């Protein structure tokens, strides 16, 4: 199975979506290399970066599910094959 290294940047403005976000990240934990979260209290938001090693369809699925959460935005960038 071909995998890619990817980073998903996440901005959380609705803290009520944090539990759902954490459930998704737990579901995809086997692909996650690392995670960094920064609370930005001055703007009442959190900035999170997830590093992954996964097939492209897994990366796309996770990023899409994260972006579908209320008040959450995500963008991914992948390494070339």
HTML snippet that shows the backbone in 3Dmol.js (N, CA, C, O; Angstrom):
<script src="https://3Dmol.org/build/3Dmol-min.js"></script>
<div id="view" style="width:600px;height:400px;position:relative"></div>
<script>
const pdb = `
ATOM      1  N   UNK A   1       0.850  -1.168   0.000  1.00  0.00           N
ATOM      2  CA  UNK A   1       0.000   0.000   0.000  1.00  0.00           C
ATOM      3  C   UNK A   1       0.901   1.237   0.000  1.00  0.00           C
ATOM      4  O   UNK A   1       1.744   1.396   0.883  1.00  0.00           O
ATOM      5  N   UNK A   2       0.717   2.116  -0.999  1.00  0.00           N
ATOM      6  CA  UNK A   2       1.495   3.353  -1.071  1.00  0.00           C
ATOM      7  C   UNK A   2       0.956   4.366  -0.075  1.00  0.00           C
ATOM      8  O   UNK A   2      -0.247   4.617  -0.014  1.00  0.00           O
ATOM      9  N   UNK A   3       1.855   4.938   0.696  1.00  0.00           N
ATOM     10  CA  UNK A   3       1.458   5.968   1.645  1.00  0.00           C
ATOM     11  C   UNK A   3       2.178   7.264   1.314  1.00  0.00           C
ATOM     12  O   UNK A   3       3.174   7.280   0.590  1.00  0.00           O
ATOM     13  N   UNK A   4       1.654   8.335   1.857  1.00  0.00           N
ATOM     14  CA  UNK A   4       2.254   9.656   1.712  1.00  0.00           C
ATOM     15  C   UNK A   4       2.385  10.278   3.097  1.00  0.00           C
ATOM     16  O   UNK A   4       1.622   9.973   4.013  1.00  0.00           O
ATOM     17  N   UNK A   5       3.356  11.142   3.221  1.00  0.00           N
ATOM     18  CA  UNK A   5       3.459  11.940   4.431  1.00  0.00           C
ATOM     19  C   UNK A   5       2.629  13.189   4.179  1.00  0.00           C
ATOM     20  O   UNK A   5       2.731  13.810   3.121  1.00  0.00           O
ATOM     21  N   UNK A   6       1.814  13.547   5.148  1.00  0.00           N
ATOM     22  CA  UNK A   6       0.918  14.693   4.985  1.00  0.00           C
ATOM     23  C   UNK A   6       0.818  15.474   6.281  1.00  0.00           C
ATOM     24  O   UNK A   6       1.129  14.977   7.364  1.00  0.00           O
ATOM     25  N   UNK A   7       0.373  16.713   6.135  1.00  0.00           N
ATOM     26  CA  UNK A   7       0.067  17.555   7.291  1.00  0.00           C
ATOM     27  C   UNK A   7      -1.344  18.092   7.099  1.00  0.00           C
ATOM     28  O   UNK A   7      -1.699  18.566   6.020  1.00  0.00           O
ATOM     29  N   UNK A   8      -2.131  18.014   8.145  1.00  0.00           N
ATOM     30  CA  UNK A   8      -3.468  18.610   8.136  1.00  0.00           C
ATOM     31  C   UNK A   8      -3.458  19.749   9.143  1.00  0.00           C
ATOM     32  O   UNK A   8      -3.189  19.548  10.328  1.00  0.00           O
ATOM     33  N   UNK A   9      -3.754  20.944   8.655  1.00  0.00           N
ATOM     34  CA  UNK A   9      -3.879  22.117   9.523  1.00  0.00           C
ATOM     35  C   UNK A   9      -5.350  22.287   9.862  1.00  0.00           C
ATOM     36  O   UNK A   9      -6.217  22.209   8.992  1.00  0.00           O
ATOM     37  N   UNK A  10      -5.614  22.519  11.130  1.00  0.00           N
ATOM     38  CA  UNK A  10      -6.988  22.592  11.610  1.00  0.00           C
ATOM     39  C   UNK A  10      -7.162  23.856  12.445  1.00  0.00           C
ATOM     40  O   UNK A  10      -6.333  24.158  13.303  1.00  0.00           O
ATOM     41  N   UNK A  11      -8.240  24.592  12.193  1.00  0.00           N
ATOM     42  CA  UNK A  11      -8.595  25.740  13.027  1.00  0.00           C
ATOM     43  C   UNK A  11      -9.964  25.453  13.625  1.00  0.00           C
ATOM     44  O   UNK A  11     -10.933  25.208  12.907  1.00  0.00           O
ATOM     45  N   UNK A  12     -10.026  25.488  14.945  1.00  0.00           N
ATOM     46  CA  UNK A  12     -11.269  25.190  15.661  1.00  0.00           C
ATOM     47  C   UNK A  12     -11.780  26.486  16.289  1.00  0.00           C
ATOM     48  O   UNK A  12     -11.152  27.048  17.186  1.00  0.00           O
ATOM     49  N   UNK A  13     -12.928  26.947  15.799  1.00  0.00           N
ATOM     50  CA  UNK A  13     -13.562  28.137  16.369  1.00  0.00           C
ATOM     51  C   UNK A  13     -14.723  27.778  17.284  1.00  0.00           C
ATOM     52  O   UNK A  13     -15.090  28.563  18.158  1.00  0.00           O
ATOM     53  N   UNK A  14     -15.301  26.602  17.091  1.00  0.00           N
ATOM     54  CA  UNK A  14     -16.424  26.147  17.910  1.00  0.00           C
ATOM     55  C   UNK A  14     -15.922  25.055  18.848  1.00  0.00           C
ATOM     56  O   UNK A  14     -15.724  23.913  18.431  1.00  0.00           O
ATOM     57  N   UNK A  15     -15.719  25.406  20.108  1.00  0.00           N
ATOM     58  CA  UNK A  15     -15.169  24.442  21.066  1.00  0.00           C
ATOM     59  C   UNK A  15     -16.120  23.272  21.328  1.00  0.00           C
ATOM     60  O   UNK A  15     -15.701  22.246  21.863  1.00  0.00           O
ATOM     61  N   UNK A  16     -17.381  23.416  20.962  1.00  0.00           N
ATOM     62  CA  UNK A  16     -18.322  22.311  21.132  1.00  0.00           C
ATOM     63  C   UNK A  16     -18.022  21.158  20.169  1.00  0.00           C
ATOM     64  O   UNK A  16     -18.535  20.054  20.352  1.00  0.00           O
ATOM     65  N   UNK A  17     -17.205  21.401  19.156  1.00  0.00           N
ATOM     66  CA  UNK A  17     -16.838  20.359  18.194  1.00  0.00           C
ATOM     67  C   UNK A  17     -15.563  19.617  18.584  1.00  0.00           C
ATOM     68  O   UNK A  17     -15.153  18.690  17.885  1.00  0.00           O
ATOM     69  N   UNK A  18     -14.937  20.006  19.675  1.00  0.00           N
ATOM     70  CA  UNK A  18     -13.658  19.411  20.067  1.00  0.00           C
ATOM     71  C   UNK A  18     -13.788  17.917  20.363  1.00  0.00           C
ATOM     72  O   UNK A  18     -12.918  17.141  19.971  1.00  0.00           O
ATOM     73  N   UNK A  19     -14.844  17.504  21.038  1.00  0.00           N
ATOM     74  CA  UNK A  19     -15.012  16.075  21.339  1.00  0.00           C
ATOM     75  C   UNK A  19     -15.139  15.249  20.062  1.00  0.00           C
ATOM     76  O   UNK A  19     -14.546  14.175  19.958  1.00  0.00           O
ATOM     77  N   UNK A  20     -15.909  15.741  19.091  1.00  0.00           N
ATOM     78  CA  UNK A  20     -16.045  15.039  17.817  1.00  0.00           C
ATOM     79  C   UNK A  20     -14.698  14.986  17.086  1.00  0.00           C
ATOM     80  O   UNK A  20     -14.351  13.966  16.491  1.00  0.00           O
ATOM     81  N   UNK A  21     -13.948  16.078  17.134  1.00  0.00           N
ATOM     82  CA  UNK A  21     -12.632  16.115  16.506  1.00  0.00           C
ATOM     83  C   UNK A  21     -11.710  15.089  17.146  1.00  0.00           C
ATOM     84  O   UNK A  21     -11.029  14.343  16.442  1.00  0.00           O
ATOM     85  N   UNK A  22     -11.681  15.044  18.453  1.00  0.00           N
ATOM     86  CA  UNK A  22     -10.832  14.077  19.144  1.00  0.00           C
ATOM     87  C   UNK A  22     -11.235  12.633  18.842  1.00  0.00           C
ATOM     88  O   UNK A  22     -10.374  11.758  18.752  1.00  0.00           O
ATOM     89  N   UNK A  23     -12.534  12.377  18.684  1.00  0.00           N
ATOM     90  CA  UNK A  23     -12.995  11.041  18.313  1.00  0.00           C
ATOM     91  C   UNK A  23     -12.479  10.655  16.922  1.00  0.00           C
ATOM     92  O   UNK A  23     -12.051   9.521  16.707  1.00  0.00           O
ATOM     93  N   UNK A  24     -12.522  11.600  15.984  1.00  0.00           N
ATOM     94  CA  UNK A  24     -11.999  11.333  14.643  1.00  0.00           C
ATOM     95  C   UNK A  24     -10.501  11.040  14.682  1.00  0.00           C
ATOM     96  O   UNK A  24     -10.026  10.093  14.056  1.00  0.00           O
ATOM     97  N   UNK A  25      -9.771  11.859  15.421  1.00  0.00           N
ATOM     98  CA  UNK A  25      -8.326  11.658  15.513  1.00  0.00           C
ATOM     99  C   UNK A  25      -8.006  10.316  16.168  1.00  0.00           C
ATOM    100  O   UNK A  25      -7.043   9.653  15.784  1.00  0.00           O
ATOM    101  N   UNK A  26      -8.795   9.921  17.136  1.00  0.00           N
ATOM    102  CA  UNK A  26      -8.601   8.616  17.772  1.00  0.00           C
ATOM    103  C   UNK A  26      -8.871   7.486  16.767  1.00  0.00           C
ATOM    104  O   UNK A  26      -8.163   6.479  16.743  1.00  0.00           O
ATOM    105  N   UNK A  27      -9.896   7.671  15.950  1.00  0.00           N
ATOM    106  CA  UNK A  27     -10.254   6.666  14.943  1.00  0.00           C
ATOM    107  C   UNK A  27      -9.116   6.464  13.932  1.00  0.00           C
ATOM    108  O   UNK A  27      -8.905   5.352  13.446  1.00  0.00           O
ATOM    109  N   UNK A  28      -8.391   7.534  13.619  1.00  0.00           N
ATOM    110  CA  UNK A  28      -7.302   7.479  12.629  1.00  0.00           C
ATOM    111  C   UNK A  28      -5.914   7.431  13.294  1.00  0.00           C
ATOM    112  O   UNK A  28      -4.912   7.721  12.641  1.00  0.00           O
ATOM    113  N   UNK A  29      -5.848   7.080  14.546  1.00  0.00           N
ATOM    114  CA  UNK A  29      -4.604   7.130  15.335  1.00  0.00           C
ATOM    115  C   UNK A  29      -3.466   6.303  14.750  1.00  0.00           C
ATOM    116  O   UNK A  29      -2.298   6.641  14.944  1.00  0.00           O
ATOM    117  N   UNK A  30      -3.786   5.225  14.039  1.00  0.00           N
ATOM    118  CA  UNK A  30      -2.735   4.368  13.480  1.00  0.00           C
ATOM    119  C   UNK A  30      -1.923   5.077  12.390  1.00  0.00           C
ATOM    120  O   UNK A  30      -0.805   4.663  12.084  1.00  0.00           O
ATOM    121  N   UNK A  31      -2.478   6.136  11.807  1.00  0.00           N
ATOM    122  CA  UNK A  31      -1.802   6.867  10.745  1.00  0.00           C
ATOM    123  C   UNK A  31      -1.105   8.138  11.253  1.00  0.00           C
ATOM    124  O   UNK A  31      -0.294   8.730  10.540  1.00  0.00           O
ATOM    125  N   UNK A  32      -1.419   8.549  12.470  1.00  0.00           N
ATOM    126  CA  UNK A  32      -0.913   9.828  12.986  1.00  0.00           C
ATOM    127  C   UNK A  32       0.507   9.662  13.519  1.00  0.00           C
ATOM    128  O   UNK A  32       0.778   8.813  14.368  1.00  0.00           O
ATOM    129  N   UNK A  33       1.409  10.502  12.992  1.00  0.00           N
ATOM    130  CA  UNK A  33       2.799  10.528  13.435  1.00  0.00           C
ATOM    131  C   UNK A  33       2.938  11.437  14.655  1.00  0.00           C
ATOM    132  O   UNK A  33       3.637  11.105  15.612  1.00  0.00           O
ATOM    133  N   UNK A  34       2.267  12.582  14.610  1.00  0.00           N
ATOM    134  CA  UNK A  34       2.355  13.537  15.713  1.00  0.00           C
ATOM    135  C   UNK A  34       1.268  14.590  15.606  1.00  0.00           C
ATOM    136  O   UNK A  34       0.604  14.734  14.580  1.00  0.00           O
ATOM    137  N   UNK A  35       1.109  15.318  16.696  1.00  0.00           N
ATOM    138  CA  UNK A  35       0.051  16.332  16.793  1.00  0.00           C
ATOM    139  C   UNK A  35       0.563  17.496  17.614  1.00  0.00           C
ATOM    140  O   UNK A  35       1.226  17.312  18.635  1.00  0.00           O
ATOM    141  N   UNK A  36       0.248  18.704  17.154  1.00  0.00           N
ATOM    142  CA  UNK A  36       0.606  19.899  17.913  1.00  0.00           C
ATOM    143  C   UNK A  36      -0.636  20.786  17.982  1.00  0.00           C
ATOM    144  O   UNK A  36      -1.261  21.067  16.959  1.00  0.00           O
ATOM    145  N   UNK A  37      -0.985  21.217  19.170  1.00  0.00           N
ATOM    146  CA  UNK A  37      -2.131  22.092  19.343  1.00  0.00           C
ATOM    147  C   UNK A  37      -1.738  23.372  20.057  1.00  0.00           C
ATOM    148  O   UNK A  37      -0.992  23.356  21.035  1.00  0.00           O
ATOM    149  N   UNK A  38      -2.256  24.483  19.547  1.00  0.00           N
ATOM    150  CA  UNK A  38      -1.947  25.785  20.133  1.00  0.00           C
ATOM    151  C   UNK A  38      -3.254  26.519  20.422  1.00  0.00           C
ATOM    152  O   UNK A  38      -3.986  26.860  19.493  1.00  0.00           O
ATOM    153  N   UNK A  39      -3.554  26.766  21.693  1.00  0.00           N
ATOM    154  CA  UNK A  39      -4.739  27.571  21.992  1.00  0.00           C
ATOM    155  C   UNK A  39      -4.439  29.046  21.716  1.00  0.00           C
ATOM    156  O   UNK A  39      -3.418  29.568  22.164  1.00  0.00           O
ATOM    157  N   UNK A  40      -5.314  29.704  20.991  1.00  0.00           N
ATOM    158  CA  UNK A  40      -5.143  31.126  20.679  1.00  0.00           C
ATOM    159  C   UNK A  40      -6.276  31.868  21.383  1.00  0.00           C
ATOM    160  O   UNK A  40      -7.279  32.240  20.774  1.00  0.00           O
ATOM    161  N   UNK A  41      -6.087  32.066  22.663  1.00  0.00           N
ATOM    162  CA  UNK A  41      -7.151  32.598  23.525  1.00  0.00           C
ATOM    163  C   UNK A  41      -7.615  33.988  23.126  1.00  0.00           C
ATOM    164  O   UNK A  41      -8.790  34.318  23.287  1.00  0.00           O
ATOM    165  N   UNK A  42      -6.702  34.813  22.604  1.00  0.00           N
ATOM    166  CA  UNK A  42      -7.071  36.180  22.216  1.00  0.00           C
ATOM    167  C   UNK A  42      -8.150  36.201  21.139  1.00  0.00           C
ATOM    168  O   UNK A  42      -8.913  37.162  21.034  1.00  0.00           O
ATOM    169  N   UNK A  43      -8.210  35.132  20.336  1.00  0.00           N
ATOM    170  CA  UNK A  43      -9.206  35.048  19.272  1.00  0.00           C
ATOM    171  C   UNK A  43     -10.195  33.903  19.498  1.00  0.00           C
ATOM    172  O   UNK A  43     -10.968  33.556  18.605  1.00  0.00           O
ATOM    173  N   UNK A  44     -10.162  33.325  20.689  1.00  0.00           N
ATOM    174  CA  UNK A  44     -11.081  32.251  21.074  1.00  0.00           C
ATOM    175  C   UNK A  44     -11.104  31.119  20.040  1.00  0.00           C
ATOM    176  O   UNK A  44     -12.164  30.698  19.576  1.00  0.00           O
ATOM    177  N   UNK A  45      -9.911  30.643  19.695  1.00  0.00           N
ATOM    178  CA  UNK A  45      -9.803  29.533  18.755  1.00  0.00           C
ATOM    179  C   UNK A  45      -8.595  28.676  19.093  1.00  0.00           C
ATOM    180  O   UNK A  45      -7.751  29.060  19.902  1.00  0.00           O
ATOM    181  N   UNK A  46      -8.525  27.511  18.465  1.00  0.00           N
ATOM    182  CA  UNK A  46      -7.385  26.615  18.614  1.00  0.00           C
ATOM    183  C   UNK A  46      -6.832  26.300  17.231  1.00  0.00           C
ATOM    184  O   UNK A  46      -7.581  26.128  16.269  1.00  0.00           O
ATOM    185  N   UNK A  47      -5.515  26.230  17.152  1.00  0.00           N
ATOM    186  CA  UNK A  47      -4.836  25.870  15.912  1.00  0.00           C
ATOM    187  C   UNK A  47      -4.145  24.533  16.166  1.00  0.00           C
ATOM    188  O   UNK A  47      -3.380  24.391  17.120  1.00  0.00           O
ATOM    189  N   UNK A  48      -4.422  23.556  15.305  1.00  0.00           N
ATOM    190  CA  UNK A  48      -3.890  22.203  15.481  1.00  0.00           C
ATOM    191  C   UNK A  48      -3.241  21.764  14.172  1.00  0.00           C
ATOM    192  O   UNK A  48      -3.746  22.062  13.090  1.00  0.00           O
ATOM    193  N   UNK A  49      -2.118  21.053  14.278  1.00  0.00           N
ATOM    194  CA  UNK A  49      -1.458  20.471  13.121  1.00  0.00           C
ATOM    195  C   UNK A  49      -1.277  18.988  13.389  1.00  0.00           C
ATOM    196  O   UNK A  49      -0.786  18.588  14.444  1.00  0.00           O
ATOM    197  N   UNK A  50      -1.683  18.175  12.415  1.00  0.00           N
ATOM    198  CA  UNK A  50      -1.555  16.724  12.505  1.00  0.00           C
ATOM    199  C   UNK A  50      -0.601  16.263  11.409  1.00  0.00           C
ATOM    200  O   UNK A  50      -0.788  16.613  10.244  1.00  0.00           O
ATOM    201  N   UNK A  51       0.412  15.488  11.762  1.00  0.00           N
ATOM    202  CA  UNK A  51       1.298  14.872  10.771  1.00  0.00           C
ATOM    203  C   UNK A  51       0.883  13.418  10.603  1.00  0.00           C
ATOM    204  O   UNK A  51       0.668  12.709  11.586  1.00  0.00           O
ATOM    205  N   UNK A  52       0.772  12.974   9.348  1.00  0.00           N
ATOM    206  CA  UNK A  52       0.286  11.631   9.040  1.00  0.00           C
ATOM    207  C   UNK A  52       1.211  10.902   8.074  1.00  0.00           C
ATOM    208  O   UNK A  52       1.951  11.526   7.313  1.00  0.00           O
ATOM    209  N   UNK A  53       1.160   9.593   8.113  1.00  0.00           N
ATOM    210  CA  UNK A  53       1.739   8.733   7.090  1.00  0.00           C
ATOM    211  C   UNK A  53       0.627   7.761   6.733  1.00  0.00           C
ATOM    212  O   UNK A  53       0.362   6.808   7.465  1.00  0.00           O
ATOM    213  N   UNK A  54      -0.029   8.013   5.587  1.00  0.00           N
ATOM    214  CA  UNK A  54      -1.239   7.258   5.255  1.00  0.00           C
ATOM    215  C   UNK A  54      -1.465   7.242   3.746  1.00  0.00           C
ATOM    216  O   UNK A  54      -0.879   8.047   3.022  1.00  0.00           O
ATOM    217  N   UNK A  55      -2.309   6.332   3.270  1.00  0.00           N
ATOM    218  CA  UNK A  55      -2.713   6.371   1.861  1.00  0.00           C
ATOM    219  C   UNK A  55      -3.465   7.674   1.576  1.00  0.00           C
ATOM    220  O   UNK A  55      -4.089   8.252   2.466  1.00  0.00           O
ATOM    221  N   UNK A  56      -3.396   8.123   0.325  1.00  0.00           N
ATOM    222  CA  UNK A  56      -4.015   9.406  -0.021  1.00  0.00           C
ATOM    223  C   UNK A  56      -5.516   9.430   0.281  1.00  0.00           C
ATOM    224  O   UNK A  56      -6.033  10.456   0.724  1.00  0.00           O
ATOM    225  N   UNK A  57      -6.215   8.332   0.054  1.00  0.00           N
ATOM    226  CA  UNK A  57      -7.662   8.323   0.310  1.00  0.00           C
ATOM    227  C   UNK A  57      -7.978   8.464   1.799  1.00  0.00           C
ATOM    228  O   UNK A  57      -9.006   9.036   2.161  1.00  0.00           O
ATOM    229  N   UNK A  58      -7.111   7.953   2.656  1.00  0.00           N
ATOM    230  CA  UNK A  58      -7.297   8.094   4.109  1.00  0.00           C
ATOM    231  C   UNK A  58      -7.079   9.554   4.516  1.00  0.00           C
ATOM    232  O   UNK A  58      -7.838  10.101   5.317  1.00  0.00           O
ATOM    233  N   UNK A  59      -6.052  10.170   3.966  1.00  0.00           N
ATOM    234  CA  UNK A  59      -5.763  11.580   4.267  1.00  0.00           C
ATOM    235  C   UNK A  59      -6.940  12.453   3.840  1.00  0.00           C
ATOM    236  O   UNK A  59      -7.390  13.313   4.596  1.00  0.00           O
ATOM    237  N   UNK A  60      -7.430  12.226   2.631  1.00  0.00           N
ATOM    238  CA  UNK A  60      -8.563  13.011   2.125  1.00  0.00           C
ATOM    239  C   UNK A  60      -9.815  12.795   2.958  1.00  0.00           C
ATOM    240  O   UNK A  60     -10.535  13.745   3.263  1.00  0.00           O
ATOM    241  N   UNK A  61     -10.074  11.552   3.323  1.00  0.00           N
ATOM    242  CA  UNK A  61     -11.265  11.250   4.121  1.00  0.00           C
ATOM    243  C   UNK A  61     -11.202  11.938   5.482  1.00  0.00           C
ATOM    244  O   UNK A  61     -12.181  12.543   5.920  1.00  0.00           O
ATOM    245  N   UNK A  62     -10.059  11.846   6.146  1.00  0.00           N
ATOM    246  CA  UNK A  62      -9.930  12.470   7.467  1.00  0.00           C
ATOM    247  C   UNK A  62     -10.069  13.983   7.361  1.00  0.00           C
ATOM    248  O   UNK A  62     -10.800  14.590   8.143  1.00  0.00           O
ATOM    249  N   UNK A  63      -9.379  14.598   6.407  1.00  0.00           N
ATOM    250  CA  UNK A  63      -9.460  16.048   6.255  1.00  0.00           C
ATOM    251  C   UNK A  63     -10.893  16.492   5.961  1.00  0.00           C
ATOM    252  O   UNK A  63     -11.353  17.504   6.491  1.00  0.00           O
ATOM    253  N   UNK A  64     -11.592  15.742   5.122  1.00  0.00           N
ATOM    254  CA  UNK A  64     -12.979  16.074   4.808  1.00  0.00           C
ATOM    255  C   UNK A  64     -13.905  15.943   6.003  1.00  0.00           C
ATOM    256  O   UNK A  64     -14.772  16.790   6.217  1.00  0.00           O
ATOM    257  N   UNK A  65     -13.726  14.880   6.784  1.00  0.00           N
ATOM    258  CA  UNK A  65     -14.562  14.688   7.978  1.00  0.00           C
ATOM    259  C   UNK A  65     -14.307  15.784   9.003  1.00  0.00           C
ATOM    260  O   UNK A  65     -15.235  16.262   9.654  1.00  0.00           O
ATOM    261  N   UNK A  66     -13.039  16.181   9.143  1.00  0.00           N
ATOM    262  CA  UNK A  66     -12.708  17.259  10.081  1.00  0.00           C
ATOM    263  C   UNK A  66     -13.341  18.568   9.618  1.00  0.00           C
ATOM    264  O   UNK A  66     -13.944  19.289  10.413  1.00  0.00           O
ATOM    265  N   UNK A  67     -13.201  18.868   8.336  1.00  0.00           N
ATOM    266  CA  UNK A  67     -13.754  20.109   7.797  1.00  0.00           C
ATOM    267  C   UNK A  67     -15.275  20.165   7.840  1.00  0.00           C
ATOM    268  O   UNK A  67     -15.850  21.252   7.790  1.00  0.00           O
ATOM    269  N   UNK A  68     -15.933  19.020   7.932  1.00  0.00           N
ATOM    270  CA  UNK A  68     -17.397  18.983   8.002  1.00  0.00           C
ATOM    271  C   UNK A  68     -17.927  19.278   9.405  1.00  0.00           C
ATOM    272  O   UNK A  68     -19.126  19.496   9.581  1.00  0.00           O
ATOM    273  N   UNK A  69     -17.046  19.286  10.397  1.00  0.00           N
ATOM    274  CA  UNK A  69     -17.478  19.587  11.763  1.00  0.00           C
ATOM    275  C   UNK A  69     -17.855  21.069  11.864  1.00  0.00           C
ATOM    276  O   UNK A  69     -17.258  21.917  11.201  1.00  0.00           O
ATOM    277  N   UNK A  70     -18.841  21.364  12.691  1.00  0.00           N
ATOM    278  CA  UNK A  70     -19.313  22.734  12.873  1.00  0.00           C
ATOM    279  C   UNK A  70     -18.223  23.615  13.487  1.00  0.00           C
ATOM    280  O   UNK A  70     -17.694  23.311  14.556  1.00  0.00           O
ATOM    281  N   UNK A  71     -17.899  24.702  12.802  1.00  0.00           N
ATOM    282  CA  UNK A  71     -16.927  25.653  13.329  1.00  0.00           C
ATOM    283  C   UNK A  71     -15.478  25.186  13.229  1.00  0.00           C
ATOM    284  O   UNK A  71     -14.608  25.701  13.932  1.00  0.00           O
ATOM    285  N   UNK A  72     -15.217  24.206  12.354  1.00  0.00           N
ATOM    286  CA  UNK A  72     -13.868  23.663  12.189  1.00  0.00           C
ATOM    287  C   UNK A  72     -13.479  23.753  10.716  1.00  0.00           C
ATOM    288  O   UNK A  72     -14.268  23.411   9.835  1.00  0.00           O
ATOM    289  N   UNK A  73     -12.266  24.212  10.459  1.00  0.00           N
ATOM    290  CA  UNK A  73     -11.735  24.305   9.099  1.00  0.00           C
ATOM    291  C   UNK A  73     -10.483  23.444   9.017  1.00  0.00           C
ATOM    292  O   UNK A  73      -9.682  23.422   9.952  1.00  0.00           O
ATOM    293  N   UNK A  74     -10.308  22.735   7.906  1.00  0.00           N
ATOM    294  CA  UNK A  74      -9.085  21.938   7.744  1.00  0.00           C
ATOM    295  C   UNK A  74      -8.583  22.033   6.308  1.00  0.00           C
ATOM    296  O   UNK A  74      -9.356  22.164   5.359  1.00  0.00           O
ATOM    297  N   UNK A  75      -7.278  21.964   6.185  1.00  0.00           N
ATOM    298  CA  UNK A  75      -6.602  21.925   4.873  1.00  0.00           C
ATOM    299  C   UNK A  75      -5.475  20.935   4.987  1.00  0.00           C
ATOM    300  O   UNK A  75      -4.813  20.858   6.022  1.00  0.00           O
ATOM    301  N   UNK A  76      -5.245  20.170   3.930  1.00  0.00           N
ATOM    302  CA  UNK A  76      -4.165  19.192   3.975  1.00  0.00           C
ATOM    303  C   UNK A  76      -3.174  19.453   2.852  1.00  0.00           C
ATOM    304  O   UNK A  76      -3.510  20.006   1.805  1.00  0.00           O
ATOM    305  N   UNK A  77      -1.952  19.037   3.107  1.00  0.00           N
ATOM    306  CA  UNK A  77      -0.900  19.078   2.100  1.00  0.00           C
ATOM    307  C   UNK A  77      -0.181  17.732   2.174  1.00  0.00           C
ATOM    308  O   UNK A  77       0.107  17.226   3.258  1.00  0.00           O
ATOM    309  N   UNK A  78       0.106  17.156   0.987  1.00  0.00           N
ATOM    310  CA  UNK A  78       0.702  15.813   0.931  1.00  0.00           C
ATOM    311  C   UNK A  78       2.030  15.845   0.191  1.00  0.00           C
ATOM    312  O   UNK A  78       2.270  16.692  -0.669  1.00  0.00           O
ATOM    313  N   UNK A  79       2.879  14.898   0.552  1.00  0.00           N
ATOM    314  CA  UNK A  79       4.130  14.715  -0.186  1.00  0.00           C
ATOM    315  C   UNK A  79       3.816  14.098  -1.543  1.00  0.00           C
ATOM    316  O   UNK A  79       2.770  13.476  -1.728  1.00  0.00           O
ATOM    317  N   UNK A  80       4.720  14.276  -2.474  1.00  0.00           N
ATOM    318  CA  UNK A  80       4.571  13.649  -3.791  1.00  0.00           C
ATOM    319  C   UNK A  80       4.843  12.160  -3.672  1.00  0.00           C
ATOM    320  O   UNK A  80       5.497  11.716  -2.728  1.00  0.00           O
ATOM    321  N   UNK A  81       4.350  11.399  -4.615  1.00  0.00           N
ATOM    322  CA  UNK A  81       4.599   9.961  -4.617  1.00  0.00           C
ATOM    323  C   UNK A  81       6.056   9.656  -4.896  1.00  0.00           C
ATOM    324  O   UNK A  81       6.446   8.489  -4.935  1.00  0.00           O
TER     325      UNK A  81
END
`;
const viewer = $3Dmol.createViewer("view");
viewer.addModel(pdb, "pdb");
viewer.setStyle({}, {cartoon: {color: "spectrum"}});
viewer.zoomTo();
viewer.render();
</script>
